[in-house]
Amino acid sequence: MYHETYHALKGENLKNILDNAPEQERERILEQVNAANLGKIRNYRIEIVPPRPDGTGGTWYDIKNGIVNGSCRE
């Protein structure tokens, strides 16, 4: 049986996101990250500005088991 180890978004990976975010976005990012870490959610999206209905644009980070796997900053 395959068992993937859970890794929280923290340390240098979280620092990189926060360093690139304006101060008013940092609290929102930390709220979403803390909620995901408490629930031990492996894959989620930190959404600051939602994408347009066609799926483009927005400001978000896709997290896959503690690593930023994709992002958009419009």
C-alpha positions as CSV (number, residue, x, y, z in Angstrom):
1,M,0.0,0.0,0.0
2,Y,1.3,3.4,-1.0
3,H,1.3,6.1,1.8
4,E,2.3,9.6,1.0
5,T,3.8,11.6,3.9
6,Y,2.0,14.9,4.7
7,H,4.1,18.1,4.5
8,A,2.8,21.4,5.6
9,L,3.5,24.6,3.7
10,K,6.1,26.3,6.0
11,G,9.6,27.5,6.2
12,E,11.3,28.8,3.1
13,N,8.4,27.9,0.8
14,L,6.0,29.9,2.9
15,K,8.5,32.7,3.3
16,N,8.9,33.0,-0.5
17,I,5.1,33.5,-0.9
18,L,4.9,36.1,1.9
19,D,8.0,38.0,0.7
20,N,6.4,38.5,-2.7
21,A,3.0,39.5,-1.4
22,P,1.9,43.0,-0.5
23,E,1.3,43.5,3.3
24,Q,-2.5,43.6,2.9
25,E,-2.4,40.1,1.4
26,R,-0.2,38.4,4.0
27,E,-2.9,38.0,6.6
28,R,-5.3,36.4,4.1
29,I,-2.5,34.1,2.9
30,L,-1.7,33.0,6.5
31,E,-5.3,32.4,7.3
32,Q,-5.7,30.0,4.3
33,V,-2.4,28.3,5.0
34,N,-3.1,27.8,8.7
35,A,-6.5,26.4,7.9
36,A,-5.0,23.9,5.4
37,N,-2.2,23.0,7.8
38,L,-4.7,22.3,10.7
39,G,-6.8,20.1,8.4
40,K,-3.6,18.4,7.0
41,I,-4.9,19.2,3.5
42,R,-2.2,18.2,1.0
43,N,-3.4,19.9,-2.2
44,Y,-5.2,23.3,-2.1
45,R,-5.2,26.8,-3.6
46,I,-4.4,30.0,-1.8
47,E,-6.7,32.4,-3.5
48,I,-6.2,36.1,-3.1
49,V,-8.0,37.3,-6.2
50,P,-10.1,34.7,-8.0
51,P,-9.5,34.0,-11.7
52,R,-11.9,35.4,-14.2
53,P,-14.8,33.2,-15.4
54,D,-12.7,32.0,-18.3
55,G,-10.1,30.7,-15.9
56,T,-7.4,33.3,-16.6
57,G,-5.9,35.9,-14.4
58,G,-6.3,36.4,-10.7
59,T,-3.8,36.0,-7.9
60,W,-3.4,32.5,-6.4
61,Y,-0.9,29.8,-5.5
62,D,-1.5,26.1,-6.0
63,I,0.0,24.1,-3.2
64,K,0.8,20.4,-3.6
65,N,1.9,18.7,-0.4
66,G,3.8,21.7,1.0
67,I,5.3,22.9,-2.3
68,V,4.1,25.7,-4.6
69,N,3.1,23.9,-7.8
70,G,1.6,26.8,-9.7
71,S,0.8,30.4,-9.3
72,C,-0.6,33.5,-11.0
73,R,-0.1,37.1,-10.0
74,E,-2.0,39.5,-12.2
